[in-house]
Amino acid sequence: MRREELWREELRKTLKNKDRAAIPRVKMNELDADYRSRCNEEVNLGLTAEQAVREAQRCLDCPTPSCIEGCPVNINIPDFIKNIERGKFLEAAAVLKETSALPAVCGRVCPQEKQCECRCIHIKMKKEPVAIGYLERFAADYERESGNISIPPTAARNGIKIAVAGSGPAGLSFAGEMAKYGYEVTVYEALHEIGGVLKYGIPEFRLPNEIVDVEIDVLRKMGVRFVTDCIVGKTITYDDLRNEGYKGIFVASGAGLPNFMNIKGENLIGVMSSNEHLTRVNLMNAASEESDTPVFKGINVAVIGGGNTAMDSVRTAKRLGARRAMIVYRRSEEEMPARIEEVKHAKEEGVEFMTLHNPIEYIGDEKGHVIQMRLQKMELGEPDASGRRRPVVIDGAIETIDVDEVIVSIGVSPNPLIPNTFKGLEITSKGTIVVNESDMRSSLPDVYAGGDIVRGGATVILAMGDGRKAATAMAAAIIK
């Protein structure tokens, strides 16, 4: 028997499968709701070592682990979990880093309940799945807090230069993979901070910037170079990159243009997008009174939408002092795309949910500031193309409520800069880049793309999966 098979066999002897299946799923340790709603400290506190080991014991180490198939970056989930069970926490973290550039991030923000965890065999047994996300976070946090941060091995430098446009999850995942293959990777970021949506789009109470910075530092130590305040397509063009000797370009510029509803009053003062609100608070210190561009702090705040970004926005408004913070969503709570955990946290923090309501007009005062909004009451009809039941207007059912701030969070569109300036790049009617799904290659042979610039809006882990797939394909294509 190989060494790994031996220790796995020893683990199997410690508990029978029926005993493992009987262990209840661990509950995440959290800050008190009243306290956390008034500060920016991280809500989830992580698992203790004892909790992590006990939860790891629930894993049945399936012969054909379908949980791996549910992970867009194909983490060897049983391996890292079984290392936790035997107390080898650093080894568990090393397994995560074999395929994931951002394990501490993914352990916090990935929708595991819709990906790896929903494939867990416990569900077939009508039990709760193994808490894969909690365990991923534990292993990554343990490594960081121990000070023994491992750097994934990289091949000898081959002297071939690769450029990345955007430092969000797709760009970082791609950069890490290409560095492992020995390529000289430079990541260009338009903003002054590395991390993309991980920094500007996700509040620190859900994903502390320090966590992101540590994972980015690992990439630096792998040889990845970062350039900030540089807009690909403007500061530096496609031709510039080619002239500088870059043999491949990965576009991961995201989808940063907010969508609006185009209803009356949307241009009033106090009506803004979630992109603007979160970026100013998270990246520009706009919550501080000393800020050069302070954000307006509403008392009666309505956030339009039902996704994770909407939850981030309404919970941020609550922390900025809103007495009434509302989610206004045209469908029912059951149809909300936000994670169940995010909805739970918002409710615990005092957020009000006005489901089956849709804004039709914003009303302003004589100074042009929003003071009210008119809401159309809805009911659910037949399912639409998304599989969710379609919201239908209830004739004559309109109500008016007081608001002094409205944050619109109904989706985003790709920034057209790169699609419009990379001549020959095929794009869709929605402005996303057309790629071959098998390798993420665009109509330009040296340009690959992934993340929101391709998908139009997706999760962190799906973007990372795109980056990893593109890196594998580009490396193979260059070698040919």
One Martini backbone bead per residue (centre of mass of N, CA, C, O) as a GRO file, in nm:
protein
  480
    1MET     BB    1   0.098   0.036   0.019
    2ARG     BB    2   0.051   0.348   0.018
    3ARG     BB    3   0.077   0.598   0.234
    4GLU     BB    4  -0.206   0.718   0.187
    5GLU     BB    5  -0.365   0.451   0.214
    6LEU     BB    6  -0.287   0.394   0.506
    7TRP     BB    7  -0.412   0.648   0.650
    8ARG     BB    8  -0.697   0.600   0.538
    9GLU     BB    9  -0.739   0.323   0.668
   10GLU     BB   10  -0.713   0.424   0.958
   11LEU     BB   11  -0.956   0.614   0.950
   12ARG     BB   12  -1.175   0.396   0.890
   13LYS     BB   13  -1.131   0.247   1.173
   14THR     BB   14  -1.235   0.472   1.373
   15LEU     BB   15  -1.498   0.486   1.174
   16LYS     BB   16  -1.800   0.425   1.080
   17ASN     BB   17  -2.025   0.529   0.851
   18LYS     BB   18  -2.271   0.543   1.044
   19ASP     BB   19  -2.123   0.731   1.245
   20ARG     BB   20  -2.059   0.961   1.053
   21ALA     BB   21  -2.362   1.014   0.964
   22ALA     BB   22  -2.451   1.096   1.274
   23ILE     BB   23  -2.310   1.353   1.250
   24PRO     BB   24  -2.355   1.670   1.299
   25ARG     BB   25  -2.356   1.960   1.163
   26VAL     BB   26  -2.187   2.232   1.170
   27LYS     BB   27  -2.172   2.552   1.322
   28MET     BB   28  -2.125   2.870   1.273
   29ASN     BB   29  -1.939   3.115   1.400
   30GLU     BB   30  -2.078   3.425   1.538
   31LEU     BB   31  -2.162   3.730   1.559
   32ASP     BB   32  -2.348   3.943   1.700
   33ALA     BB   33  -2.598   4.111   1.545
   34ASP     BB   34  -2.602   4.385   1.693
   35TYR     BB   35  -2.298   4.438   1.684
   36ARG     BB   36  -2.232   4.394   1.372
   37SER     BB   37  -2.438   4.623   1.263
   38ARG     BB   38  -2.206   4.849   1.393
   39CYS     BB   39  -1.981   4.704   1.215
   40ASN     BB   40  -1.685   4.561   1.019
   41GLU     BB   41  -1.676   4.289   1.119
   42GLU     BB   42  -1.654   3.970   1.090
   43VAL     BB   43  -1.907   3.747   1.113
   44ASN     BB   44  -1.749   3.504   1.058
   45LEU     BB   45  -1.523   3.297   1.273
   46GLY     BB   46  -1.510   3.008   1.243
   47LEU     BB   47  -1.339   2.722   1.326
   48THR     BB   48  -1.237   2.501   1.526
   49ALA     BB   49  -1.040   2.234   1.545
   50GLU     BB   50  -1.251   2.047   1.667
   51GLN     BB   51  -1.476   2.106   1.462
   52ALA     BB   52  -1.321   2.028   1.205
   53VAL     BB   53  -1.263   1.733   1.271
   54ARG     BB   54  -1.557   1.648   1.313
   55GLU     BB   55  -1.654   1.726   1.029
   56ALA     BB   56  -1.448   1.548   0.871
   57GLN     BB   57  -1.577   1.275   0.979
   58ARG     BB   58  -1.829   1.286   0.778
   59CYS     BB   59  -1.657   1.189   0.562
   60LEU     BB   60  -1.676   0.898   0.335
   61ASP     BB   61  -1.476   0.863   0.109
   62CYS     BB   62  -1.552   0.831  -0.180
   63PRO     BB   63  -1.471   0.659  -0.463
   64THR     BB   64  -1.675   0.879  -0.615
   65PRO     BB   65  -1.628   1.217  -0.595
   66SER     BB   66  -1.872   1.452  -0.676
   67CYS     BB   67  -1.765   1.716  -0.547
   68ILE     BB   68  -1.543   1.775  -0.756
   69GLU     BB   69  -1.739   1.824  -0.997
   70GLY     BB   70  -1.870   2.085  -0.841
   71CYS     BB   71  -1.585   2.213  -0.885
   72PRO     BB   72  -1.445   2.454  -1.092
   73VAL     BB   73  -1.129   2.374  -0.972
   74ASN     BB   74  -1.093   2.078  -0.868
   75ILE     BB   75  -1.080   2.003  -0.582
   76ASN     BB   76  -0.944   1.778  -0.347
   77ILE     BB   77  -1.160   1.719  -0.112
   78PRO     BB   78  -1.095   1.455   0.042
   79ASP     BB   79  -0.797   1.518   0.100
   80PHE     BB   80  -0.831   1.776   0.276
   81ILE     BB   81  -1.028   1.653   0.483
   82LYS     BB   82  -0.850   1.410   0.581
   83ASN     BB   83  -0.627   1.593   0.689
   84ILE     BB   84  -0.799   1.717   0.908
   85GLU     BB   85  -0.878   1.459   1.061
   86ARG     BB   86  -0.550   1.401   1.120
   87GLY     BB   87  -0.426   1.706   1.183
   88LYS     BB   88  -0.323   1.807   0.879
   89PHE     BB   89  -0.352   2.129   0.804
   90LEU     BB   90  -0.122   2.204   0.605
   91GLU     BB   91  -0.184   1.979   0.402
   92ALA     BB   92  -0.463   2.081   0.333
   93ALA     BB   93  -0.373   2.355   0.216
   94ALA     BB   94  -0.194   2.234  -0.010
   95VAL     BB   95  -0.422   2.100  -0.166
   96LEU     BB   96  -0.578   2.357  -0.237
   97LYS     BB   97  -0.326   2.493  -0.399
   98GLU     BB   98  -0.320   2.307  -0.648
   99THR     BB   99  -0.608   2.466  -0.770
  100SER     BB  100  -0.616   2.721  -0.567
  101ALA     BB  101  -0.557   3.074  -0.529
  102LEU     BB  102  -0.834   3.123  -0.314
  103PRO     BB  103  -0.923   2.965  -0.039
  104ALA     BB  104  -1.009   3.189   0.172
  105VAL     BB  105  -1.218   3.312  -0.015
  106CYS     BB  106  -1.394   3.065  -0.094
  107GLY     BB  107  -1.468   2.988   0.207
  108ARG     BB  108  -1.659   3.260   0.212
  109VAL     BB  109  -1.812   3.318  -0.101
  110CYS     BB  110  -1.896   3.051  -0.191
  111PRO     BB  111  -2.164   2.845  -0.332
  112GLN     BB  112  -2.157   2.540  -0.211
  113GLU     BB  113  -2.467   2.464  -0.212
  114LYS     BB  114  -2.445   2.471  -0.554
  115GLN     BB  115  -2.199   2.266  -0.566
  116CYS     BB  116  -2.029   2.060  -0.388
  117GLU     BB  117  -2.251   2.006  -0.162
  118CYS     BB  118  -2.485   1.908  -0.364
  119ARG     BB  119  -2.300   1.626  -0.414
  120CYS     BB  120  -2.335   1.502  -0.154
  121ILE     BB  121  -2.416   1.192  -0.018
  122HIS     BB  122  -2.590   1.291   0.223
  123ILE     BB  123  -2.837   1.382   0.057
  124LYS     BB  124  -2.926   1.091  -0.024
  125MET     BB  125  -2.958   1.045   0.304
  126LYS     BB  126  -3.108   1.300   0.420
  127LYS     BB  127  -2.861   1.495   0.476
  128GLU     BB  128  -2.629   1.700   0.556
  129PRO     BB  129  -2.371   1.829   0.427
  130VAL     BB  130  -2.065   1.878   0.408
  131ALA     BB  131  -1.863   2.154   0.525
  132ILE     BB  132  -1.657   2.253   0.294
  133GLY     BB  133  -1.627   2.561   0.327
  134TYR     BB  134  -1.544   2.567   0.625
  135LEU     BB  135  -1.290   2.385   0.583
  136GLU     BB  136  -1.143   2.562   0.384
  137ARG     BB  137  -1.115   2.802   0.570
  138PHE     BB  138  -0.965   2.666   0.799
  139ALA     BB  139  -0.708   2.580   0.646
  140ALA     BB  140  -0.627   2.863   0.541
  141ASP     BB  141  -0.622   3.006   0.821
  142TYR     BB  142  -0.420   2.828   0.963
  143GLU     BB  143  -0.181   2.889   0.784
  144ARG     BB  144  -0.173   3.194   0.824
  145GLU     BB  145  -0.164   3.195   1.146
  146SER     BB  146   0.107   3.019   1.159
  147GLY     BB  147   0.319   3.136   0.922
  148ASN     BB  148   0.310   2.870   0.709
  149ILE     BB  149   0.330   2.976   0.407
  150SER     BB  150   0.279   2.835   0.112
  151ILE     BB  151   0.442   2.778  -0.205
  152PRO     BB  152   0.381   2.694  -0.497
  153PRO     BB  153   0.511   2.524  -0.734
  154THR     BB  154   0.746   2.605  -1.000
  155ALA     BB  155   0.857   2.638  -1.293
  156ALA     BB  156   1.080   2.717  -1.494
  157ARG     BB  157   1.161   2.978  -1.657
  158ASN     BB  158   1.072   3.059  -2.014
  159GLY     BB  159   1.037   3.381  -2.107
  160ILE     BB  160   0.726   3.405  -2.132
  161LYS     BB  161   0.486   3.651  -2.198
  162ILE     BB  162   0.201   3.746  -1.988
  163ALA     BB  163  -0.123   3.895  -1.996
  164VAL     BB  164  -0.346   4.073  -1.762
  165ALA     BB  165  -0.691   4.188  -1.745
  166GLY     BB  166  -0.728   4.191  -1.432
  167SER     BB  167  -0.766   4.129  -1.052
  168GLY     BB  168  -0.961   3.921  -1.025
  169PRO     BB  169  -1.044   3.594  -0.997
  170ALA     BB  170  -0.970   3.521  -1.290
  171GLY     BB  171  -0.687   3.658  -1.305
  172LEU     BB  172  -0.558   3.517  -1.056
  173SER     BB  173  -0.594   3.226  -1.143
  174PHE     BB  174  -0.440   3.246  -1.407
  175ALA     BB  175  -0.170   3.352  -1.295
  176GLY     BB  176  -0.106   3.109  -1.111
  177GLU     BB  177  -0.097   2.891  -1.332
  178MET     BB  178   0.121   3.022  -1.518
  179ALA     BB  179   0.342   3.025  -1.302
  180LYS     BB  180   0.361   2.716  -1.271
  181TYR     BB  181   0.455   2.690  -1.585
  182GLY     BB  182   0.679   2.953  -1.616
  183TYR     BB  183   0.554   3.219  -1.661
  184GLU     BB  184   0.550   3.570  -1.737
  185VAL     BB  185   0.341   3.757  -1.526
  186THR     BB  186   0.110   4.033  -1.599
  187VAL     BB  187  -0.097   4.247  -1.403
  188TYR     BB  188  -0.365   4.462  -1.496
  189GLU     BB  189  -0.492   4.749  -1.311
  190ALA     BB  190  -0.713   5.018  -1.298
  191LEU     BB  191  -0.678   5.034  -1.010
  192HIS     BB  192  -0.512   5.086  -0.686
  193GLU     BB  193  -0.617   4.788  -0.636
  194ILE     BB  194  -0.587   4.460  -0.568
  195GLY     BB  195  -0.888   4.232  -0.662
  196GLY     BB  196  -1.128   4.375  -0.746
  197VAL     BB  197  -1.427   4.260  -0.641
  198LEU     BB  198  -1.298   4.168  -0.368
  199LYS     BB  199  -1.271   4.478  -0.285
  200TYR     BB  200  -1.519   4.661  -0.408
  201GLY     BB  201  -1.777   4.440  -0.373
  202ILE     BB  202  -1.680   4.324  -0.083
  203PRO     BB  203  -1.721   4.334   0.229
  204GLU     BB  204  -1.543   4.298   0.529
  205PHE     BB  205  -1.773   4.133   0.682
  206ARG     BB  206  -1.713   3.897   0.456
  207LEU     BB  207  -1.420   4.015   0.323
  208PRO     BB  208  -1.124   4.072   0.415
  209ASN     BB  209  -0.855   4.233   0.280
  210GLU     BB  210  -0.631   4.068   0.418
  211ILE     BB  211  -0.699   3.801   0.281
  212VAL     BB  212  -0.646   3.890  -0.008
  213ASP     BB  213  -0.350   3.989   0.028
  214VAL     BB  214  -0.223   3.717   0.102
  215GLU     BB  215  -0.294   3.573  -0.169
  216ILE     BB  216  -0.143   3.776  -0.349
  217ASP     BB  217   0.140   3.734  -0.223
  218VAL     BB  218   0.177   3.449  -0.327
  219LEU     BB  219   0.186   3.531  -0.626
  220ARG     BB  220   0.436   3.705  -0.603
  221LYS     BB  221   0.620   3.462  -0.504
  222MET     BB  222   0.564   3.321  -0.794
  223GLY     BB  223   0.611   3.594  -1.002
  224VAL     BB  224   0.389   3.791  -1.004
  225ARG     BB  225   0.297   4.087  -1.171
  226PHE     BB  226   0.192   4.424  -1.071
  227VAL     BB  227  -0.032   4.677  -1.226
  228THR     BB  228  -0.148   4.986  -1.157
  229ASP     BB  229  -0.328   5.228  -1.307
  230CYS     BB  230  -0.414   5.032  -1.569
  231ILE     BB  231  -0.576   5.056  -1.885
  232VAL     BB  232  -0.691   4.830  -2.082
  233GLY     BB  233  -0.737   5.012  -2.396
  234LYS     BB  234  -0.574   5.287  -2.300
  235THR     BB  235  -0.298   5.295  -2.158
  236ILE     BB  236  -0.296   5.001  -2.291
  237THR     BB  237  -0.271   4.820  -2.574
  238TYR     BB  238  -0.275   4.559  -2.776
  239ASP     BB  239  -0.027   4.652  -2.944
  240ASP     BB  240   0.156   4.708  -2.705
  241LEU     BB  241   0.170   4.420  -2.598
  242ARG     BB  242   0.288   4.294  -2.852
  243ASN     BB  243   0.541   4.484  -2.869
  244GLU     BB  244   0.636   4.376  -2.568
  245GLY     BB  245   0.606   4.039  -2.604
  246TYR     BB  246   0.328   3.923  -2.578
  247LYS     BB  247   0.183   3.589  -2.630
  248GLY     BB  248  -0.053   3.649  -2.414
  249ILE     BB  249  -0.409   3.719  -2.336
  250PHE     BB  250  -0.608   3.790  -2.043
  251VAL     BB  251  -0.950   3.859  -2.004
  252ALA     BB  252  -1.060   4.017  -1.669
  253SER     BB  253  -1.264   4.293  -1.654
  254GLY     BB  254  -1.549   4.237  -1.624
  255ALA     BB  255  -1.867   4.390  -1.476
  256GLY     BB  256  -1.902   4.750  -1.417
  257LEU     BB  257  -2.189   4.809  -1.540
  258PRO     BB  258  -2.473   4.933  -1.439
  259ASN     BB  259  -2.804   4.864  -1.394
  260PHE     BB  260  -3.120   4.994  -1.492
  261MET     BB  261  -3.479   5.073  -1.521
  262ASN     BB  262  -3.589   5.338  -1.644
  263ILE     BB  263  -3.723   5.538  -1.435
  264LYS     BB  264  -3.872   5.769  -1.270
  265GLY     BB  265  -3.615   5.938  -1.080
  266GLU     BB  266  -3.320   5.802  -1.122
  267ASN     BB  267  -3.162   6.103  -1.115
  268LEU     BB  268  -3.171   6.143  -0.833
  269ILE     BB  269  -3.071   6.225  -0.541
  270GLY     BB  270  -2.986   5.907  -0.386
  271VAL     BB  271  -2.949   5.752  -0.657
  272MET     BB  272  -2.781   5.434  -0.688
  273SER     BB  273  -2.546   5.207  -0.726
  274SER     BB  274  -2.388   4.940  -0.591
  275ASN     BB  275  -2.115   4.994  -0.714
  276GLU     BB  276  -2.074   5.276  -0.603
  277HIS     BB  277  -2.125   5.227  -0.305
  278LEU     BB  278  -1.913   4.998  -0.254
  279THR     BB  279  -1.661   5.131  -0.373
  280ARG     BB  280  -1.655   5.381  -0.186
  281VAL     BB  281  -1.647   5.223   0.081
  282ASN     BB  282  -1.422   4.993   0.023
  283LEU     BB  283  -1.195   5.189  -0.153
  284MET     BB  284  -1.256   5.522  -0.051
  285ASN     BB  285  -1.349   5.588   0.244
  286ALA     BB  286  -1.660   5.714   0.241
  287ALA     BB  287  -1.751   5.673   0.552
  288SER     BB  288  -1.573   5.900   0.612
  289GLU     BB  289  -1.563   6.233   0.710
  290GLU     BB  290  -1.260   6.270   0.570
  291SER     BB  291  -1.350   6.236   0.300
  292ASP     BB  292  -1.350   6.357  -0.028
  293THR     BB  293  -1.599   6.127  -0.094
  294PRO     BB  294  -1.863   6.114   0.062
  295VAL     BB  295  -2.117   5.921   0.157
  296PHE     BB  296  -2.440   5.880   0.172
  297LYS     BB  297  -2.646   5.855   0.478
  298GLY     BB  298  -2.912   5.688   0.517
  299ILE     BB  299  -3.222   5.624   0.689
  300ASN     BB  300  -3.406   5.541   0.432
  301VAL     BB  301  -3.329   5.231   0.281
  302ALA     BB  302  -3.329   5.112  -0.059
  303VAL     BB  303  -3.289   4.788  -0.210
  304ILE     BB  304  -3.263   4.676  -0.542
  305GLY     BB  305  -3.292   4.337  -0.499
  306GLY     BB  306  -3.168   3.961  -0.455
  307GLY     BB  307  -2.868   3.951  -0.425
  308ASN     BB  308  -2.560   3.962  -0.287
  309THR     BB  309  -2.519   4.266  -0.347
  310ALA     BB  310  -2.773   4.359  -0.206
  311MET     BB  311  -2.690   4.254   0.075
  312ASP     BB  312  -2.434   4.421   0.097
  313SER     BB  313  -2.573   4.699   0.074
  314VAL     BB  314  -2.781   4.684   0.310
  315ARG     BB  315  -2.566   4.616   0.533
  316THR     BB  316  -2.404   4.870   0.491
  317ALA     BB  317  -2.627   5.076   0.553
  318LYS     BB  318  -2.665   4.981   0.842
  319ARG     BB  319  -2.365   5.055   0.928
  320LEU     BB  320  -2.422   5.373   0.843
  321GLY     BB  321  -2.728   5.423   1.004
  322ALA     BB  322  -2.977   5.287   0.925
  323ARG     BB  323  -3.307   5.247   1.042
  324ARG     BB  324  -3.412   5.173   0.744
  325ALA     BB  325  -3.364   4.856   0.582
  326MET     BB  326  -3.431   4.758   0.239
  327ILE     BB  327  -3.572   4.498   0.047
  328VAL     BB  328  -3.652   4.512  -0.304
  329TYR     BB  329  -3.859   4.251  -0.453
  330ARG     BB  330  -4.045   4.105  -0.721
  331ARG     BB  331  -4.019   3.852  -0.574
  332SER     BB  332  -3.974   3.600  -0.384
  333GLU     BB  333  -3.763   3.459  -0.160
  334GLU     BB  334  -3.733   3.185  -0.312
  335GLU     BB  335  -3.608   3.345  -0.581
  336MET     BB  336  -3.357   3.427  -0.462
  337PRO     BB  337  -3.005   3.441  -0.543
  338ALA     BB  338  -2.918   3.453  -0.274
  339ARG     BB  339  -2.778   3.345  -0.013
  340ILE     BB  340  -2.900   3.211   0.266
  341GLU     BB  341  -2.692   3.334   0.462
  342GLU     BB  342  -2.735   3.634   0.376
  343VAL     BB  343  -3.031   3.652   0.452
  344LYS     BB  344  -3.001   3.575   0.745
  345HIS     BB  345  -2.812   3.805   0.829
  346ALA     BB  346  -2.996   4.039   0.751
  347LYS     BB  347  -3.230   3.973   0.940
  348GLU     BB  348  -3.065   3.977   1.207
  349GLU     BB  349  -2.988   4.299   1.139
  350GLY     BB  350  -3.287   4.432   1.045
  351VAL     BB  351  -3.384   4.364   0.772
  352GLU     BB  352  -3.618   4.445   0.530
  353PHE     BB  353  -3.868   4.255   0.339
  354MET     BB  354  -3.993   4.350   0.006
  355THR     BB  355  -4.173   4.147  -0.146
  356LEU     BB  356  -4.353   4.178  -0.425
  357HIS     BB  357  -4.189   4.441  -0.532
  358ASN     BB  358  -4.189   4.738  -0.759
  359PRO     BB  359  -4.044   4.996  -0.892
  360ILE     BB  360  -4.189   5.303  -1.075
  361GLU     BB  361  -4.102   5.551  -0.875
  362TYR     BB  362  -3.932   5.859  -0.805
  363ILE     BB  363  -3.940   6.109  -0.547
  364GLY     BB  364  -3.883   6.457  -0.516
  365ASP     BB  365  -3.765   6.746  -0.419
  366GLU     BB  366  -3.676   7.078  -0.470
  367LYS     BB  367  -3.357   6.962  -0.469
  368GLY     BB  368  -3.350   6.658  -0.601
  369HIS     BB  369  -3.431   6.460  -0.366
  370VAL     BB  370  -3.508   6.172  -0.249
  371ILE     BB  371  -3.833   6.075  -0.062
  372GLN     BB  372  -3.977   5.865  -0.262
  373MET     BB  373  -4.162   5.555  -0.345
  374ARG     BB  374  -4.315   5.359  -0.596
  375LEU     BB  375  -4.504   5.054  -0.556
  376GLN     BB  376  -4.551   4.748  -0.715
  377LYS     BB  377  -4.753   4.494  -0.685
  378MET     BB  378  -4.705   4.137  -0.677
  379GLU     BB  379  -4.726   3.823  -0.854
  380LEU     BB  380  -4.710   3.482  -0.925
  381GLY     BB  381  -4.649   3.295  -1.200
  382GLU     BB  382  -4.503   3.156  -1.437
  383PRO     BB  383  -4.234   3.030  -1.548
  384ASP     BB  384  -3.938   3.117  -1.675
  385ALA     BB  385  -3.629   3.079  -1.820
  386SER     BB  386  -3.499   3.053  -1.516
  387GLY     BB  387  -3.743   2.891  -1.341
  388ARG     BB  388  -3.886   3.126  -1.234
  389ARG     BB  389  -4.140   3.295  -1.124
  390ARG     BB  390  -4.334   3.527  -1.263
  391PRO     BB  391  -4.391   3.856  -1.232
  392VAL     BB  392  -4.714   4.005  -1.156
  393VAL     BB  393  -4.934   4.243  -1.188
  394ILE     BB  394  -5.137   4.429  -0.960
  395ASP     BB  395  -5.398   4.596  -1.015
  396GLY     BB  396  -5.380   4.899  -0.826
  397ALA     BB  397  -5.117   4.804  -0.651
  398ILE     BB  398  -5.011   5.088  -0.481
  399GLU     BB  399  -4.725   5.223  -0.304
  400THR     BB  400  -4.598   5.468  -0.066
  401ILE     BB  401  -4.259   5.546   0.038
  402ASP     BB  402  -4.008   5.640   0.244
  403VAL     BB  403  -3.701   5.792   0.114
  404ASP     BB  404  -3.329   5.886   0.096
  405GLU     BB  405  -3.230   5.601  -0.033
  406VAL     BB  406  -3.116   5.437  -0.342
  407ILE     BB  407  -3.016   5.098  -0.432
  408VAL     BB  408  -2.909   4.954  -0.732
  409SER     BB  409  -2.938   4.573  -0.779
  410ILE     BB  410  -2.975   4.443  -1.120
  411GLY     BB  411  -2.694   4.439  -1.237
  412VAL     BB  412  -2.449   4.386  -1.504
  413SER     BB  413  -2.210   4.515  -1.741
  414PRO     BB  414  -1.980   4.533  -1.963
  415ASN     BB  415  -1.703   4.682  -2.042
  416PRO     BB  416  -1.636   4.817  -2.371
  417LEU     BB  417  -1.332   4.873  -2.413
  418ILE     BB  418  -1.204   4.603  -2.507
  419PRO     BB  419  -1.411   4.511  -2.723
  420ASN     BB  420  -1.359   4.794  -2.891
  421THR     BB  421  -1.016   4.781  -2.909
  422PHE     BB  422  -1.011   4.480  -3.004
  423LYS     BB  423  -0.956   4.400  -3.303
  424GLY     BB  424  -1.160   4.114  -3.388
  425LEU     BB  425  -1.352   4.092  -3.153
  426GLU     BB  426  -1.596   3.889  -3.046
  427ILE     BB  427  -1.934   3.989  -2.975
  428THR     BB  428  -2.214   4.038  -2.813
  429SER     BB  429  -2.511   4.208  -2.761
  430LYS     BB  430  -2.406   4.239  -2.443
  431GLY     BB  431  -2.069   4.267  -2.457
  432THR     BB  432  -1.954   3.995  -2.466
  433ILE     BB  433  -1.715   3.757  -2.496
  434VAL     BB  434  -1.632   3.531  -2.734
  435VAL     BB  435  -1.594   3.181  -2.660
  436ASN     BB  436  -1.447   2.883  -2.613
  437GLU     BB  437  -1.551   2.670  -2.370
  438SER     BB  438  -1.301   2.467  -2.366
  439ASP     BB  439  -1.060   2.734  -2.364
  440MET     BB  440  -1.131   3.057  -2.377
  441ARG     BB  441  -1.113   3.136  -2.673
  442SER     BB  442  -1.098   3.372  -2.902
  443SER     BB  443  -1.089   3.527  -3.216
  444LEU     BB  444  -0.817   3.582  -3.092
  445PRO     BB  445  -0.551   3.368  -3.066
  446ASP     BB  446  -0.406   3.546  -2.806
  447VAL     BB  447  -0.705   3.558  -2.679
  448TYR     BB  448  -0.841   3.534  -2.360
  449ALA     BB  449  -1.140   3.460  -2.150
  450GLY     BB  450  -1.305   3.554  -1.827
  451GLY     BB  451  -1.580   3.575  -1.656
  452ASP     BB  452  -1.784   3.852  -1.677
  453ILE     BB  453  -1.691   3.919  -1.978
  454VAL     BB  454  -1.847   3.643  -2.054
  455ARG     BB  455  -2.103   3.599  -1.844
  456GLY     BB  456  -2.216   3.889  -1.705
  457GLY     BB  457  -2.237   3.724  -1.428
  458ALA     BB  458  -2.081   3.577  -1.140
  459THR     BB  459  -1.891   3.383  -0.961
  460VAL     BB  460  -1.590   3.344  -0.827
  461ILE     BB  461  -1.547   3.036  -0.898
  462LEU     BB  462  -1.619   3.055  -1.200
  463ALA     BB  463  -1.395   3.251  -1.272
  464MET     BB  464  -1.164   3.064  -1.178
  465GLY     BB  465  -1.228   2.836  -1.374
  466ASP     BB  466  -1.168   3.000  -1.627
  467GLY     BB  467  -0.870   3.063  -1.563
  468ARG     BB  468  -0.771   2.771  -1.550
  469LYS     BB  469  -0.860   2.680  -1.831
  470ALA     BB  470  -0.703   2.897  -1.993
  471ALA     BB  471  -0.418   2.823  -1.896
  472THR     BB  472  -0.405   2.537  -2.003
  473ALA     BB  473  -0.458   2.616  -2.302
  474MET     BB  474  -0.236   2.827  -2.349
  475ALA     BB  475   0.009   2.659  -2.277
  476ALA     BB  476  -0.041   2.443  -2.498
  477ALA     BB  477  -0.041   2.638  -2.745
  478ILE     BB  478   0.251   2.756  -2.711
  479ILE     BB  479   0.407   2.490  -2.728
  480LYS     BB  480   0.312   2.436  -3.031
   0.00000   0.00000   0.00000
